[in-house]
Amino acid sequence: MMSKINFLKPDKNNLNTFLYLGSFLFLISVLDVFINSFFSLNITGFLPGFLSFLFPLILGFIGLYFIRIEFSGIKQLDLLNKHINTNNFNAVLSLLIIFVIIKSLPPILSWFVIDASFAGDTKDVCTGSGACWTYIKVWMRRFMYGMYPNAEQWRINLSFIALVLMGSVGYFATDRFKKYLTLYYVVIYPLIAFLFIFFFISGGPVFFDFSYGIIAAILSIILGFFIPAKYKFYYFLIVPLALYITLKYFIFFEEYVELGKLDGLNWVETGAWGGLSLTFIISFFCLIFCFPIGMAFALGRRSNFPLIRYISVGFIEFWRGVPLITVLFMSAVMFPMFLPEDFFIDKLVRAIIAISLFEAAYVAEVIRGGLQALPRGQYEAAKSLGMGYWKMHIFVILPQALKLVIPGIANTFLALVKDTPLIFVVGLLEIVGMLNLAKTNPKWLGFAMEGYVFAAIIFWIICYAMSKYSYNLEQKYKTDR
Amino acid sequence: MNFKLKDIVPQLITVTAVVLVFGFFTYNAQINMENRGIDFGYGFLSQESSFDVQFSLIEYDGSHSYLRAYLVGLLNTILVSVIGIIIATILGVIVGVARLSPNYLINKFAAFYVEFFRNIPLLLQIFFWYFAALRALPLPQDAEAIFGVFFLTIKGLYVPAFIWQNFSVFFNSIVAAIIAIIVIRIYAKRVQENQGKQIPVFLISIGLIFILPLLSFLIGGVGVSFEVPVLKQLATTSFIYEGGVSLPPELIALTLSLSLYTATFIAECVRAGIQGVGKGQKEAAASIGLTPNQVLKLVIMPQALRIIIPPTTNQYLNLTKNSSLAAAIAYPDLVLVFAGTALMQTGKAIEIVSITMFTYLTLSISISLLMNWYNKKIAIQEK
């Protein structure tokens, strides 16, 4: 039954009329923008310029106004109204967003895919109006490995694969080994990683130190199975180091190396490291170092000893107050002045120390937040059980406090990864630095955009994955109080 | 006196270690400087700098002192920070509120913006805008005017300059308007507390801030005219704009990326703040008969601001510190002018780096002290 229609007030009685009319107008407006954007046909071209621009917006607005009928009984319509069409203001904004998306799709698609060039390996193939992915393809090795010699890049790959495999041990550990996992991740894994990166990737004579380290570690782990549990701690404290020293100074003499009987890996100086692998190396080390330092200063700031507290506060506030770029400046131009003349520290190491100290201050503040959030009862309960300071913190306070601050720590690490490009200050070129270098190459001028978009995509994937992972961790360790 | 050896020893060890490390550094620095024939001192600040700075807010050229160069850098840093903070706040509040919109499209659009710009390193964004996006702009002679007076070219943005007559009258009128608004606010609060009457402070404020300056034009003899930039040919292919104010592309790239990046963090602060106000508060306020506007103004905002302001100030601080990335694209900020050029010329590494760090430190610590004071002031007084 049709009742009187008031077009200013859509109601349920004439649901179908309003629904058909509204959807029709809405679709026309979307279609108009769509045709205009994908086929560059302007069907409203006969209207004056300004009106032609506003036409789809007005049409769509009227359409959405007609279909805004509460409790229509049609599920899809109700959902639509609830989500994008609650009132006039929202309807206009929704329309604008839809139009912007439709409008921006063709140019983005054409730049990224349709008009882009992928083939070939010279600049000549890049004649289209789209992106020149050939440039990325040709420079890929440089963006990934920096100036590291092509023939030696398998070492970086191998190291990263080994580190990822060793890092994933936690997922495969049986219950028997689960209790050692913390020890493994906090002490053993960083040590092995350090050996791998500094000795395997840099190569040269020090490679042998690395080999001795691996041999000593493997031997002592195998022997470790036969040691009674009572002595295991002391065993692992002493034997690997002793084995390493024996191997280094008594069994494999340095002369063998010099005589050429043993062939080491080629030495690659840290100045030649670069690209994305350097980003990973720096983030990885700073992540490992800044955490314990930050924890120490967080505890120091909450200490009962006034002098230790003041020193910690001074340290934290100093590093938090200055920009990272000045810290790196300091490590580059000021720090060498503070060292004895014949004492030289590699610039990569200096940069890592600087970034670690800088981030440690932020980690300290985050952990302090967690420590403060714990109720006093936890401290008092631990003390009443007769626990000392260290026992109380290691077994009661820190596990709970760290759980609380997972998101904060993850944010700090994210900031750390995003800060790595700053090492251009000390002359190291990770991926962004390599991009800046590549774009000044006379053979490949004019492709800055492609390079930055490429790096942005890589960083975005890394950072987004990290933030999602931290969110999962947070959910996993959430304990109800 | 409660004197315990157990309490003294760890402190003593720590302090000794710190003193030893610092002593070691100082000793080495002294020896190194002696060997290289550098003397320590801040006397160089008054020497003639003899280098030029491209963009400066105060008058500066090579004949001025290093101290003046430091000031130029500092002012440029503050300029970028202030512009960045203003844009980032506006954008951040809009996006943060949009994040809470019931409208699915707006919500997702804001979320996309936040996730997109937050997860790309700031330096990369600066490089992108400066080396890729702004380089695609037209040359001065090909630039089309925006609204007839703005010119966006590869050499920067040219905007018309204001030429004031009796500027002081105009300025005083604005100051008077602000003072009047403050007085009215205090009065309105008192009236409300004593009599329960509401005075439309917001409308009166808006009226005042427009009417008083307008009066200054009509009565005070204030006049304003615009100096529009005009294209001028230097050589056959070289053109520049003359007149008006020119904003260099470095400044544009820097403020753009700083504010787009920081706005994402501010948006999250705003969202967390508004979400942090309990739903019960809103319902309770509505149930005692407040209008939606009053609920927002009197109940939600005061509580939300308490959550929003501390982390937002932190973001302002971050923005100020991040503005030091200007050195990467040669915008003459404090780091580039002072820790870069001046350091290269004088070789006084320790002095210059320490002054630069100390400047940033003073800036940060003063803002965090202000923040602590504010936090204490607005914290809920629990009984």
Interface residues (C-beta under 8 A of the other chain):
Chain A: K82 H83 I84 T86 N90 L93 S94 I97 I98 N304 F305 P306 L307 I308 I311 E317 F318 R320 G321 V322 P323 L324 I325 T326 F329 M330 V333 M334 P336 M337 F338 L339 P340 E341 L414 V417 K418 D419 T420 P421 L422 F424 V425 V432 L435 N436 K439 A448 M449 Y452 V453 A455 A456 F459 W460 C463 Y464 S467
Chain B: D7 P10 Q11 T14 V15 V18 F24 F25 N28 A29 I31 N32 M33 N35 S101 P102 N103 Y104 L105 I106 F109 E115 F116 R118 N119 I120 P121 L122 L123 L124 Q125 F127 F128 F131 A132 A133 R135 A136 K321 N322 S324 L325 A327 A328 V335 A339 L343 A349 I350 V353 S354 T356 M357 Y360 L361 L363 S364 I365
